[in-house]
Amino acid sequence: MTFEPSAKLTRENLNDLPPLCTDGAWGTEMAKRGGDPGHICDLWNIERPDTVQAVAKDYVDAGAQIILTNTFNSSPIALERHNLSGKAEELNRRGAELSKQAAQAKAYVFASIGPCGKMVMMGDIEPGLVEDAAALQASALQDGGADAIVIETQSDIVEAEALLKGALKGCSLPVGVSFTFDSGENNDKTMMGVSIEQAHAMAKTLGASFVGANCGVGIDTFPNIARQYAACGNELPIWVKGNAGLPETDALGNMVFRAKPEIYAEAVPQLLEAGARFIGGCCGSTPDHIRAIAQAMA
């Protein structure tokens, strides 16, 4: 299967895609455009749609062949903290519509579902409620025109399992799941102790279309993660989106990420050799970082 964003992706054909460049960070890009840490930026899908589209379009223009959506915090469970759970369907649908418009048939849209904000493994919430919330999100994201869904930044395998079950139930799109590995001697465990082997086994058993890792530490740790995923089997394409290094605080008290675009470009050959299929950036990465990845992949 060639890269053709107008062609419909299915759970059966996603594994036929060639290696593709994904987008970079959304949260840090929104912050540059006036995002307030106390304000949920997912609301911009309604309040400031032009700003949301600008972030997506910058990544498309940089060469991203897959872009995400501004829906990371749009779970009805996560929105409860802001008394916005009733807006979940609208925020998800509108987020997918905005990215789809910005893609201009030049990129696929993989809609983002983030953590629900509660410790499922610790019993803070019933997995069934998490599953229902993910089903609602997935249905709205599909209605908005998303090509696939990525459940990302997962550390709790019980939550990830519930989210994956719900998303698969709520839509007919390909659904993948991405964990954050930032613990253990080799940064190959999640903060809740989930191993790469456990993550892969869960994703494969439940019917995910791809599996991977995002956030955590710098992109330089991701070839090892990709190799470990690849050792689990070749049934699921591997998704990797690493941070632009670890965050630091500058003299003004601002959080900054110092890894340059060249670091990502240098990592691309190692990532491809390790088996990564979809390569992009997470926190702190910019369109310049994605441009470097796209050029290296080309």
C-alpha positions in Angstrom: 0.0 0.0 0.0 1.4 3.4 -1.0 1.0 6.7 0.9 -2.3 7.9 -0.4 -4.2 10.0 2.3 -7.4 9.9 0.3 -7.5 6.1 0.4 -9.5 4.7 3.3 -7.6 3.0 6.1 -9.0 -0.1 7.6 -8.1 -2.4 10.4 -7.1 -4.9 7.7 -4.8 -2.7 5.6 -3.1 -0.3 8.0 -0.2 -2.7 8.4 0.5 -2.3 4.6 1.4 1.4 5.0 5.1 2.3 4.3 7.2 4.1 6.9 5.6 7.6 7.5 6.5 10.8 9.3 4.1 11.8 12.0 3.6 15.3 13.6 5.2 16.8 16.7 4.0 18.2 20.0 0.6 19.8 20.3 0.6 21.0 23.9 3.8 23.0 23.7 2.8 24.4 20.3 -0.5 25.6 21.8 1.3 27.1 24.7 3.3 29.3 22.3 0.0 30.5 20.9 -1.2 31.7 24.2 -2.3 28.5 25.9 -2.8 28.9 29.7 -1.9 25.9 31.9 -5.1 26.4 33.8 -7.3 26.4 30.7 -8.0 23.2 28.7 -6.8 23.8 25.2 -9.2 21.3 23.8 -11.8 24.0 24.2 -10.0 25.9 21.4 -11.7 23.4 19.0 -14.7 25.6 19.6 -13.3 28.9 20.9 -10.2 29.3 18.6 -10.5 26.9 15.7 -8.2 28.9 13.5 -5.4 28.5 16.0 -5.9 24.7 16.2 -5.9 24.5 12.4 -2.7 26.6 12.3 -0.9 24.0 14.5 -2.0 21.2 12.3 -1.2 23.0 9.1 2.3 23.9 10.2 3.0 20.2 10.7 1.6 19.3 7.3 3.7 22.0 5.7 6.7 20.6 7.5 6.2 17.2 5.8 4.1 15.3 8.4 2.2 12.5 6.6 0.2 11.8 9.8 -1.2 14.5 12.1 -3.0 14.2 15.3 -6.0 16.1 16.7 -6.5 18.6 19.6 -8.4 16.0 21.6 -5.9 14.6 24.1 -7.9 15.8 27.1 -11.3 15.4 25.5 -12.4 12.3 27.5 -15.7 12.9 29.3 -14.0 11.7 32.4 -11.0 14.1 32.1 -13.4 16.9 31.2 -15.4 16.4 34.5 -12.6 18.4 36.3 -13.6 21.4 34.3 -17.4 20.8 34.4 -17.2 20.1 30.6 -18.1 16.4 30.3 -21.2 17.4 28.3 -18.9 18.9 25.6 -17.0 15.7 25.0 -18.8 14.7 21.8 -18.6 18.2 20.3 -14.9 18.7 21.2 -13.9 15.3 19.7 -15.9 15.7 16.5 -14.7 19.3 16.0 -11.1 18.3 16.7 -11.2 15.7 14.0 -12.8 18.0 11.6 -10.2 20.8 12.1 -7.3 18.4 11.6 -8.9 16.8 8.5 -9.4 20.3 7.0 -5.8 21.3 7.8 -4.5 18.0 6.3 -5.8 19.1 2.8 -5.7 15.5 1.6 -1.9 15.6 2.2 -1.8 13.6 5.4 -3.8 11.1 7.4 -5.5 12.2 10.6 -4.9 9.9 13.6 -7.1 11.2 16.3 -5.7 11.5 19.8 -7.2 9.9 22.9 -5.2 10.6 26.1 -5.4 9.2 29.7 -8.7 9.7 31.5 -7.0 11.4 34.4 -7.8 8.7 37.0 -5.7 5.8 38.3 -7.7 2.8 36.9 -5.2 0.2 38.1 -5.6 1.6 41.6 -9.4 1.4 41.6 -10.1 5.2 41.3 -12.7 4.4 38.6 -14.3 1.3 37.1 -12.7 0.1 33.8 -16.2 -0.2 32.3 -16.7 3.6 32.7 -13.4 4.2 31.0 -14.4 1.9 28.2 -17.7 3.7 27.7 -15.9 7.1 27.6 -13.5 5.9 25.0 -16.4 4.5 22.9 -18.0 7.9 23.0 -14.8 9.6 21.9 -14.1 7.2 19.1 -17.5 7.5 17.7 -17.3 11.3 17.7 -13.8 11.3 16.2 -14.9 9.0 13.4 -17.9 11.3 12.8 -15.4 14.2 12.4 -13.5 12.4 9.7 -10.5 10.8 11.5 -8.7 8.1 9.5 -7.5 6.2 12.6 -7.2 6.6 16.4 -4.1 6.6 18.6 -4.6 6.0 22.4 -1.4 7.7 23.7 0.7 8.4 26.7 -0.4 5.3 28.6 1.3 4.0 31.7 -1.5 1.9 33.3 -2.2 -1.2 31.3 -5.7 -1.6 32.9 -6.6 1.8 31.6 -5.0 1.2 28.2 -6.9 -2.0 27.9 -10.2 -0.3 28.8 -9.6 2.6 26.4 -8.6 0.2 23.6 -11.7 -2.0 24.1 -13.9 1.1 24.1 -12.4 2.7 21.1 -12.6 -0.5 19.1 -16.3 -0.8 20.1 -17.1 2.8 19.4 -15.9 3.0 15.8 -14.8 1.0 12.8 -11.4 2.8 12.4 -8.0 1.3 13.0 -7.0 1.9 16.6 -3.5 1.8 18.1 -2.1 2.3 21.6 1.1 4.0 22.6 2.7 3.8 26.1 5.2 6.1 27.8 8.3 4.2 28.9 10.3 6.4 31.2 11.2 4.1 34.1 13.5 1.2 34.8 17.2 0.8 34.2 16.9 1.2 30.5 13.7 3.4 30.3 11.8 0.4 29.0 9.1 0.3 31.7 6.2 2.7 32.3 5.8 4.4 35.7 3.3 1.8 36.6 5.7 -1.0 35.7 4.3 -2.1 32.4 6.9 -3.7 30.1 7.2 -3.5 26.4 6.3 -7.2 26.1 3.2 -6.7 28.2 2.1 -3.7 26.2 2.6 -5.6 22.9 0.8 -8.7 24.1 -2.2 -6.6 25.3 -2.5 -4.6 22.1 -2.2 -7.7 19.9 -4.7 -9.8 21.9 -7.4 -7.1 21.8 -7.0 -6.2 18.1 -5.0 -3.0 18.0 -3.8 -2.1 14.5 -0.5 -0.7 15.8 1.5 -0.2 19.0 4.2 2.1 20.2 5.7 4.6 22.5 5.5 8.4 23.0 6.6 11.1 25.4 8.9 9.9 28.2 12.5 10.9 27.7 14.5 11.9 24.6 14.2 10.4 21.1 17.6 8.7 21.6 16.0 6.1 23.9 13.5 5.1 21.3 15.6 2.8 19.0 15.9 0.4 22.0 12.1 0.6 22.6 11.4 -0.1 18.9 13.8 -3.1 18.9 12.1 -4.6 21.9 8.7 -4.1 20.3 9.9 -5.7 17.0 11.2 -8.7 19.0 7.6 -9.4 20.1 6.5 -10.0 16.5 5.8 -8.2 13.2 2.0 -8.2 13.3 1.7 -4.6 14.6 3.5 -1.6 13.1 5.5 0.4 15.6 4.7 4.0 16.4 7.4 6.2 18.0 7.1 9.9 19.1 9.9 11.0 21.5 10.3 14.2 23.4 12.8 16.9 22.5 14.9 15.8 25.5 14.0 16.2 29.1 12.3 19.5 30.1 14.4 22.1 31.8 13.6 25.4 33.4 15.1 28.5 31.9 16.2 31.8 33.7 12.6 33.1 33.4 11.1 30.0 34.9 9.7 28.7 31.6 9.8 25.0 30.7 12.0 24.4 27.7 13.1 21.4 25.6 16.6 21.7 24.2 17.0 18.8 21.8 17.6 20.2 18.3 16.0 19.0 15.1 19.3 17.4 14.0 19.0 14.9 16.9 15.8 13.6 15.5 17.2 13.4 12.0 20.2 11.4 13.3 17.8 9.0 15.1 15.8 8.2 12.0 18.1 5.6 10.4 18.4 3.8 13.8 14.6 3.9 14.3 13.9 2.5 10.9 16.5 -0.2 11.3 15.0 -1.1 14.7 11.6 -1.6 13.0 9.7 1.7 13.6 7.0 2.4 11.0 5.6 5.8 12.2 8.1 8.4 13.4 7.5 11.8 14.9 8.0 14.0 18.0 6.2 14.6 21.3 6.6 17.3 24.0 8.9 20.2 22.9 9.1 19.1 19.3 8.2 21.7 16.7 7.6 21.8 12.9 11.3 22.2 12.5 11.9 18.9 14.2 9.3 17.2 12.0 10.8 18.8 8.9 14.2 17.2 9.9 12.5 13.8 10.4 10.6 14.0 7.0 13.8 14.9 5.2 15.7 12.1 6.8 13.0 9.6 6.0 12.9 10.8 2.4 
